[in-house]
């Protein structure tokens, strides 16, 4: 969540620098700043949970023996 907050603050500041290349979107478009995190947060959660679930199913002794 801290990274999300920092990213939104940095993105808000960067829009002033990128106003020339933003077509059809305002510099501080609320929809764009809402939809992007709403899409990226579930993707990040899934990307973290899938390997964690796989690692949790492995027997610790078996994992140590393979090293």
C-alpha positions in Angstrom: 0.0 0.0 0.0 2.9 2.3 0.7 4.2 1.7 -2.8 0.8 2.4 -4.3 0.6 5.7 -2.4 4.1 6.7 -3.5 3.4 5.7 -7.1 0.2 7.7 -7.2 2.0 10.8 -5.8 4.8 10.4 -8.3 2.4 9.8 -11.2 0.5 12.9 -10.2 3.7 14.9 -10.3 4.8 13.3 -13.6 1.6 14.3 -15.4 2.7 17.9 -15.4 5.8 16.8 -17.3 3.9 14.6 -19.7 1.0 16.9 -20.6 2.1 17.0 -24.2 1.7 13.2 -24.7 -1.5 12.7 -22.8 -4.3 12.5 -25.4 -7.9 12.2 -24.3 -6.9 12.1 -20.6 -6.6 15.1 -18.3 -3.5 15.5 -16.3 -5.2 14.4 -13.0 -8.0 12.3 -14.5 -9.7 10.6 -11.5 -10.9 7.6 -13.6 -7.4 6.8 -14.8 -6.0 7.2 -11.3 -8.7 4.9 -9.9 -8.9 2.2 -12.6 -5.1 1.6 -12.8 -4.7 0.6 -9.1 -8.0 -1.3 -9.1 -6.6 -3.5 -11.9 -3.0 -3.7 -10.7 -3.7 -4.6 -7.1 -5.5 -7.9 -7.8 -2.9 -8.8 -10.3 -0.1 -8.2 -7.7 -2.0 -10.2 -5.1 -2.4 -13.2 -7.4 1.2 -12.9 -8.5 2.3 -13.2 -4.8 -0.2 -15.9 -3.8 0.4 -18.4 -6.5 4.1 -19.0 -5.7 3.4 -18.8 -1.9 0.7 -21.5 -2.2 3.0 -23.7 -4.2 5.9 -23.2 -1.7 3.5 -23.9 1.3 2.6 -27.3 -0.1 6.2 -28.5 -0.3 7.6 -30.5 2.6 10.4 -28.4 4.3 12.7 -31.4 4.7 12.3 -32.3 1.0 13.1 -28.8 0.0 16.2 -28.7 2.1 17.4 -32.1 0.7 17.3 -30.8 -2.8 19.7 -28.0 -1.9 
